Amino acid sequence: MTLSRRKFLAAGTAAAAAGLTGCGSVSSLGGKNELSMWTWVGSVNDDLISQAEKAIPGYDGMKLAMTRIGSNYKTKVLTALAGKSLVPDIVAINDDVATYFPNADQFHDLYELGAKDLEQDFLPWKWKWGVTPQGKMMAYPMDTGPTALFYRTDIFTKAGIDIDPAAVAGLAPDWDAFIALGKKVKQAVPGSSITDNITSIYGYRMAQLPKKYMTRDGQYIGDQDHVRESFDLAVRVVKEGLSANAQNSSDKNAVVTNGKLVAYNGAVWWAQLGPKNAAPKTKGLWRVTAAPGGAGNKGGSFLAITKYCKNPKAAFAFISWLESAKNQAQAFLDPVLFPSTPASYTDPKLAAPDPFFGGQKIVDVFADSAKKYPGAYFSPYDSIVDTPISSELVNIEAAGKSPDQAWADAQRQIQRELSRVGAI
């Protein structure tokens, strides 16, 4: 069913969501000639922000005042909105943008500020994610997280596998073939794994699908075959002995550093967080190719203008400038944000060979993934569904729980939680 009460209750925390309707003084943060912006560390290019801190492009009388929030970012944004006092003019929103939709009345409709004229510049699925089911454009696209298959050429060579990216993609066009490839590598190089843990396989398979846990009209579909098949795929990888069983960040880094993780289906940002960070000595040994099972996306963010913004037109001029194709290409270099604007993909900043990946132009692989990704509807309740499933998958890998029992327990918890928030 589709109820306004249900949508209202879906905000990040029940208390914060309820507080957004409360009383309080209304004011935006910063001086009258400043646009205040909140974001997290590593979400924007510093050089571009420095330009805007001197003057907003096209609005010489306005400048940007940006605050990077290190922890509890979403809670602080919701708390500011609930208090209706000292609210930033502009806020960054992570890929959980749908969880803000119940509070869409706290933000400007970007269509009314001219966003429609720029829609053709962006990936269609990314653009749609910032639009509420009621048709209000609440959030403007920033980066994306297209997925691909990372692999170690030295280990694949030992296993007698052609390391050319096109050849590897041909050997593993789907997940069954990828498992077979992983078994071949492990036979030649004992201890080899093709995922860090069970939840990664599940998450990246789900990230390829055209549907997730809810339909746009509010129907729960997280108990249907596409979810169970992703669940069973993750279990199968573990049963085949192809998971490194690395459950925390330090262990995940360790299996990259020690060479146990020889292939990984990951988002573009994993290149930096994974091998470049955890195994810098493997420079030149990695390649990237199309992921088994098709294109996917995991991650990406948005910008929104709060209804308390002192100058919405200037704020929109800023965010549309910041997220232009030219500037998104610059943001790919630092802090490695993959653009949501296809015109960026041919920019020399992205198209240059990457020495860490043996001189491969990895942008081509991720650009292809970004363009081919089918998109899926993300609801405000996805985290409520995803958390029990992920927890039960960990119980299977780390504690040996029965997969059927784990699935049943996850579904019971999901039904209970969705009922509690009025979603079903």
PyMOL commands that set and color helices and strands:
alter all, ss='L'
color gray80, all
select helices_A, chain A and resi 4-9+14-19+46-54+73-83+97-106+110-113+115-121+124-129+153-158+165-171+175-188+198-206+225-239+249-257+270-278+280-282+312-322+325-333+342-346+348-351+355-357+362-372+382-399+403-420
alter helices_A, ss='H'
color red, helices_A
select strands_A, chain A and resi 34-40+63-69+90-93+140-152+263-267+286-289+297-305+338-339
alter strands_A, ss='S'
color yellow, strands_A
deselect
rebuild
show_as cartoon
